[in-house]
Amino acid sequence: MKIAIIVAMDKELKLLLPLLEKNAETTREGYMFHTGRIGSNEITVMKCGIGKVNAALATKAMIDLFHPDLVINTGVAGGIGSQTHPLDVVVGVETAYHDVWCGPGTQYGQPNGCPSKFMAPDWILKKHSLNPKIEDGSKVLQGTIASGDIFISKPEEVAHINGLYPEALAVDMESAAIAQTCFRNEVDFIAIRVISDTPGSDDNISQYKDFWEKAPQQTFNILKSLLNEMN
């Protein structure tokens, strides 16, 4: 299977690249692509940059150049569900925008011409490695990921998102934009995010900074387990 993996930041890319076998680099359309294998799968990895526009542009380039069967967005996210803690993994059963409203007659979070939520395909959600369990001392959870163009840090921001999506477990700045781009291009998509901090808590900024010192590379091993399971 041809699989694309997209991250937003260099720190995330550095955690991910050690999982890639026979890593080769190429620059096309202004983006650096890392190609190789994990198990029997052909893998292309890229950094898109932070935010929705960066994510959408990079995803479109990835799809046009490499024609993946599946796009995976991975990296870090803030945990906004009461059961999520740093180093837990959230699998996005659905992704949605928390900062989009196109006016009367549309649902909050619904971009023009698209559903209000982007659903991950059932065939991948059923994989053993993505089902709720304890993995290396951290939880693996399935739920909603909400995206928007702001780093969420204040209790009132968390309350706003919880009001829109009470079932949301994580918040980030790219997943929904990548999901929308995949939806428009008829490519399967799933987001798999590691919780770096809990927005709204007194120390969420320090949690976020400390995460990069504490985050072991095996945090991303759930992704390798998934890809090996897809052989």
Summary of the structure (lengths in Angstrom):
residues: 231
radius of gyration: 16.4
end to end distance: 8.1
largest distance: 51.2
contacts: 806
relative contact order: 0.22
helix: 33%
strand: 34%
